[in-house]
Amino acid sequence: MERLAINGGSPVRTTPFPVWPVFGEEEELYILEVVRSGKWGGTNRNKLPVFEEKFAAMHGAKHAVSVTNGTIGLTVALQAAGVKPGDEVIMPPYTFIATASAALLFGAIPVFVDVEPDTLLLDLDKVEAAITPRTKAIIAVHIAGAPVNMTRLNEIAAKHGLRIIEDAAQGVGAAWDGRPVGALGDFGSFSFQSGKNVTAGEGGIILTNDEELADIAWSLANVGRIRQGAWYQHERIGWNLRMTEFQAAILLAQLTRYDEQLQRRDRNAKLLTGLISEIGGFRTLKLDSRTTQHAHHLYMFGLTSEAADTIGKADFIRKVHAEGIPLLPGYVSLNCNRAVVAEIEKWTGEKRETSCPVSERFDEREGLWLHQNVLLGTEQDMHDIAQALGKVMNSYG
């Protein structure tokens, strides 16, 4: 048996994977244009409207409101959709904490519904059982860039009179049944944080096809002003949540290479799935046949239940790291996150214990990740990953 690198053997890989972010002359040129224009903020708009229009068109949306980040995008979307403090918002637990904190920021209460074991997406078979008279919205998280079944989710929402907010922070370019995500519900919120597939370091954007909702969201993000009003005409309480011209410049440059990057991630993800499927002890996630495009912000897979019962996840990751592969453990299931649980208790005055066994097991024992920059590598890079995974798995006997 080949000796593991962690035990003094030769690692499978010693060269780095592609770094992120990717940038070039386009970013430098556009930033210089903003500097020389003297119009830098979110109210002196040259590049912001261009970016908003282009990003909306990419995702089949009529309206776009740029904001400071994806978390605030969710908060603004929820508030613009009529969610108030004390209202309940159904969401999956296997997601970044921002999905929950965006609601808790103003006292809306997350209600966690478990995820599907084969996809890690919100389990729509369990959603209706979680709906109460206090439920006002459902957040559909397109986790890792895989679209939720928006056809069925919209049917559930229409039946119960609920709003749908798409958490598309990881879903730039993803598509469900021939339509891009982000405008398939009432709102979609995207993130441009440092690790995202399109990044300006920070930033976010909200998309919708509803003009009235777009106007409310715009007002909330622009200190309560209205689009055609006077400068000091504040019709509601809002905040300064505007993105800057500098961020818009970077994002416009990022979009010039996005299509090629999306295709490369897609090719490498399919190759990697095929390679991992040939190694015992792992399971890859499934995609609904109506998934037109996966955005591949993350490559998520897992140990099989049998392997997870005998292999320690942390030990496995440590050994794969030593082979030169930047494997990640993934999220903590939010229904078990102490800060989230405490904040829900603070707003509700009661301790709520929610069991989400699929999410919890993936978090604690099975879940493994690779970040999107790894998928920008070569075919040989994917073979190196599979070789390292197999080498470590075989070491357990």
HELIX and SHEET records of a PDB file:
HELIX    1   1 ALA A    5  ASN A    7  5                                   3    
HELIX    2   2 GLU A   25  SER A   37  1                                  13    
HELIX    3   3 LYS A   47  MET A   58  1                                  12    
HELIX    4   4 GLY A   70  ALA A   80  1                                  11    
HELIX    5   5 ALA A   98  LEU A  104  1                                   7    
HELIX    6   6 LEU A  124  LYS A  126  5                                   3    
HELIX    7   7 VAL A  127  ALA A  130  1                                   4    
HELIX    8   8 ILE A  143  GLY A  145  5                                   3    
HELIX    9   9 MET A  150  HIS A  160  1                                  11    
HELIX   10  10 GLU A  211  ALA A  221  1                                  11    
HELIX   11  11 GLU A  245  LEU A  255  1                                  11    
HELIX   12  12 TYR A  258  SER A  277  1                                  20    
HELIX   13  13 SER A  305  ALA A  308  1                                   4    
HELIX   14  14 LYS A  313  ALA A  322  1                                  10    
HELIX   15  15 LEU A  334  CYS A  336  5                                   3    
HELIX   16  16 ARG A  338  THR A  348  1                                  11    
HELIX   17  17 PRO A  357  ARG A  361  1                                   5    
HELIX   18  18 PHE A  362  GLU A  366  3                                   5    
HELIX   19  19 GLN A  372  LEU A  376  5                                   5    
HELIX   20  20 GLU A  379  ASN A  394  1                                  16    
SHEET    1   A 7 HIS A  63  VAL A  67  0                                        
SHEET    2   A 7 GLY A 204  THR A 208 -1                                        
SHEET    3   A 7 PHE A 187  SER A 191 -1                                        
SHEET    4   A 7 ARG A 163  ASP A 167  1                                        
SHEET    5   A 7 THR A 135  VAL A 141  1                                        
SHEET    6   A 7 GLU A  88  MET A  91  1                                        
SHEET    7   A 7 ILE A 109  PHE A 112  1                                        
SHEET    1   B 3 ARG A 179  PRO A 180  0                                        
SHEET    2   B 3 ALA A 175  TRP A 176 -1                                        
SHEET    3   B 3 THR A 291  GLN A 293 -1                                        
SHEET    1   C 3 PHE A 282  THR A 284  0                                        
SHEET    2   C 3 LEU A 298  LEU A 303 -1                                        
SHEET    3   C 3 GLY A 367  HIS A 371 -1                                        
END                                                                             
